[in-house]
Amino acid sequence: MTELVERDRADRREGDANGRRPERPLRAVAAILGALVLTPVAIGIAANGAVLTGRWWDATDRWLAPIQSVLGAVLLLAVAALAAAVPVAAMAAGLVWGILPAAVQIVIPERTYRLVSAVPGLPTDLDHALYSWLSGGVMLMVGVLLFGTGLTAGLLRRRLAG
């Protein structure tokens, strides 16, 4: 983290000497796109693991469920870690894949299952799991935590750089 802060301070000093701050838009766009792609994959894997916990009578599912839950958590951790480099990446992922779907659930709860089940290629069990997570507030919690991680990283970066 200190290396990032030192690099940011050097960029600010260089920017002050030239009259503007050098930007790294390609890195920021790549991080945002990565977070926006990785977050639904992580949520889907973790939600599928949650569905499989109800099938522990099968030896294969018994180990697959916790593995998927851990893998989903690790992928969400990777998205949160992106906030160290590009805080807006975690904020965007939290907003798009957590806060906005939860807002839709709050405003029009009778339509959200149809919206979730309309996603092409999702198995019915995963539709049920995602809807359960959405209606139960898990998606809101994931979104708020990712958004908060990005916001905190951005504020700390600004405070330490200043």
N, C-alpha and C positions, 0 to 999 in steps of 0.2 A: 504494500500500500504506500509506503514512504517513497518508493521509486516512482510511482505514478504521480504523487504530489510533487516531487522534485522535477519531474519532466514537465508537469503542468506549469510550475513556477518558471522554468526555463522558457517555455513557450510564451508565457505572459511577458517576460522580460524582453524576449525577441520581438514580440508583437508591439510592445511599447516603443522600442527603438525604431521600428519600421512604420509605426502609426496604425497598425492593425494587427490583430491576433491571427496567427495561422490556424486554419481549420483542418480537421481530418474527416471530411464528409464521407469518404468511402468506408472508413472504419466504422463510423457511426451508422451508416445505412446497413452495412453487413451485420453489425451487432443487433440492430433493430429487427432486421429480417430473420436473423437466426433465432432471436427470442420469440418472434411471432410464429415461427414454424415449430420450434422446440416445445413451447408451452402446451399446445393442444396435444402433441404427441405424448408428452409426459402425463398430462391429465388423463388421456385415453388409456395409457398403459396402467396407471394407478387405479383408475375406475374399473378397468377390466380385472385387475387383481382383486379389487373389492368384491366383484361379482363372483369370482372363483372361490372366495372364502366360504361361500355357502355350499360348496360342493366338496367338502373335505373328505367325503367317503371314498373318493378316488385318490389313489396314491400319487398320481401325476399332478392332479390339481392341488393337492395338499402342499406341494413345494412350489408350484408355479405361482400361486396367489401371493405369497410373501415376496418372492423374487420380483414379480411385476410391481408390487407396491414399493419395494426398495428402489427398483430401477426408475419408476416414475418420480420418486422423491429425489433421486440423484440428478435426474434431468431438470427438475425444478430448481435444485440447488445450482446447477450450471447456469440457468437463466438468471437467478439471483446474483451469481458471481459476475455475470456480465455487467452488472451495475457498477462494479469497481472501475471498469474502463469507460462505459457509456451508460450513465444512469438512466437516460431516457429509454433505453432498451427494455429494462425491467418494468419501467413505468408503463410503457406501451403494451407490453404483454399482459400485465395485470389489468389494465383498462379494457383491452379488447377481449381477453379470454376469461375474465373474472367479473369485473365490476359491471360492464355493459350487459352481459348475459343475465346477471343477477337483477339488474334494473328492469330488464325485459320480463323476468320472472315475477317481479313485484308488481309491475304495471299490468301485464296481461298473462296471468298464470294459467289461464285456460288454453292458451295457444302454444305454450313453450314446448310441450311434449311433441306436438305436431312439427314444430320447427326443428327440434332435435332429431326426430325420426325421419325428417326429410333430407338429412345429410346422406348423400349417396355413399354406399359401400360399408356402412356401419351395421354390424350384426345387431339383432334385436336385443340380445342381452346387454350389449354395450349402450344401446339407446336407453334402456331402463336404468342402467348404472349412471349414465351422464345426467339423466333427468333427476334421478334420486339425489345426486350431488348438487345439482342446480337448485332443486326445490328445498333441499335440506340446508343450504347455506354454505356448503363446502366450496363451491366455485367463488362465492363472494369472499370467503376467507382467503383463498389462494390469490384472488385478484388484489385484495387490499394488502396482503403481505408482500406481493411482488411490487405493487405500486409504492408501498412504504419503503421497501428496500431501495428502490431507485431514488426516491425522494431523499431518503437519509444519506445515501451515497453522494448524491449531488450537493446537498447542503454541507456535508462534511468536507467534500472536496473543495467547495468554495471557501469554507471557513479556514481550512488548512492552507490553501493557496494564498489567501489574503493576508 
